[in-house]
């Protein structure tokens, strides 16, 4: 799933508003269908400082979250060089700069 942050004209508007966003809303991070998360993220506006909450069953192998470098890794579902790996089942990721963010699950066949 890729995220794109909004670029607002006023830096004050970007830095003064923070939202906590549960990834996948009520479904959480358990729908193994990238189209679901792509559609979900397209309906959102993310800002610098927002916090993404990834909730999933941490005791099931392959449910964890890998933040990957970019579009190529995302399109090829390549988790071999992640930016970060989250495994608690209640992972918080702060969006710190403008740009695209990419997250996948390492579960085989579910990117």
C-alpha positions as CSV (number, residue, x, y, z in Angstrom):
1,X,0.0,0.0,0.0
2,X,1.4,3.4,-0.9
3,X,0.7,6.6,0.9
4,X,1.2,10.1,-0.5
5,X,1.3,13.1,1.9
6,X,-0.5,16.3,0.9
7,X,1.5,19.4,0.3
8,X,-0.4,22.4,1.8
9,X,0.6,26.0,0.9
10,X,0.8,27.0,4.5
11,X,3.5,25.3,6.6
12,X,1.4,26.2,9.7
13,X,-1.4,24.1,8.3
14,X,0.9,21.2,7.8
15,X,2.6,21.1,11.1
16,X,-0.1,22.1,13.5
17,X,-2.6,19.3,12.8
18,X,-2.0,15.7,13.6
19,X,-4.2,12.8,13.0
20,X,-4.0,9.2,14.3
21,X,-5.1,7.0,11.5
22,X,-5.9,3.3,11.9
23,X,-4.7,1.6,8.7
24,X,-7.6,-0.3,7.1
25,X,-10.1,1.4,9.5
26,X,-12.2,-1.4,11.2
27,X,-10.4,-4.1,9.1
28,X,-7.0,-3.2,10.4
29,X,-3.9,-4.7,8.8
30,X,-5.3,-8.1,8.0
31,X,-6.9,-7.9,4.6
32,X,-4.4,-9.6,2.3
33,X,-5.3,-7.6,-0.8
34,X,-3.2,-4.6,-1.8
35,X,-6.2,-3.2,-3.8
36,X,-8.1,-2.9,-0.5
37,X,-5.3,-0.7,1.0
38,X,-4.7,1.3,-2.2
39,X,-8.4,2.2,-2.3
40,X,-8.4,2.9,1.4
41,X,-5.4,5.2,1.3
42,X,-6.7,7.1,-1.8
43,X,-9.7,8.3,0.3
44,X,-7.4,9.8,3.0
45,X,-5.4,13.0,3.3
46,X,-2.2,12.5,5.3
47,X,-0.1,15.3,6.8
48,X,3.4,15.6,8.3
49,X,3.1,14.4,11.9
50,X,0.2,12.0,11.3
51,X,0.6,8.7,13.0
52,X,-0.4,5.5,11.2
53,X,-1.6,2.7,13.5
54,X,-1.1,-0.8,12.1
55,X,-3.2,-3.4,14.1
56,X,-2.9,-7.1,13.4
57,X,-2.4,-10.5,15.2
58,X,1.2,-10.4,16.1
59,X,1.3,-14.1,16.9
60,X,0.6,-15.1,13.3
61,X,3.7,-15.4,11.1
62,X,4.0,-12.9,8.3
63,X,1.5,-10.4,9.6
64,X,4.1,-7.8,10.5
65,X,4.6,-4.6,8.6
66,X,7.6,-3.8,6.4
67,X,8.2,-0.2,5.3
68,X,10.0,-0.3,2.0
69,X,12.1,2.2,0.0
70,X,9.9,2.9,-2.9
71,X,7.9,2.2,-6.0
72,X,10.1,-0.5,-7.4
73,X,10.2,-2.5,-4.2
74,X,6.5,-2.0,-3.8
75,X,5.6,-3.2,-7.4
76,X,7.9,-6.2,-7.1
77,X,6.9,-6.9,-3.5
78,X,10.5,-7.0,-2.4
79,X,10.9,-6.9,1.4
80,X,14.7,-7.7,1.4
81,X,15.9,-4.2,2.2
82,X,13.2,-2.6,4.4
83,X,13.4,0.9,5.8
84,X,11.8,-0.5,9.0
85,X,10.1,-3.7,10.2
86,X,7.3,-3.5,12.8
87,X,6.1,-6.7,14.7
88,X,4.1,-5.8,17.8
89,X,0.6,-5.9,16.3
90,X,0.0,-2.4,17.5
91,X,2.6,-0.5,15.5
92,X,2.8,3.3,15.3
93,X,4.5,5.0,12.4
94,X,4.9,8.8,12.3
95,X,4.9,10.4,8.9
96,X,7.8,12.8,9.1
97,X,8.3,14.3,5.6
98,X,6.5,14.9,2.3
99,X,6.5,12.1,-0.2
100,X,5.3,8.5,-0.7
101,X,5.4,5.9,2.0
102,X,5.2,2.2,1.1
103,X,4.2,-0.7,3.4
104,X,3.9,-4.4,2.7
105,X,3.4,-7.5,4.7
106,X,6.1,-10.2,4.2
107,X,3.4,-12.9,4.0
108,X,4.2,-14.8,0.8
109,X,1.9,-13.8,-2.0
110,X,0.2,-10.9,-0.2
111,X,1.7,-7.6,-1.2
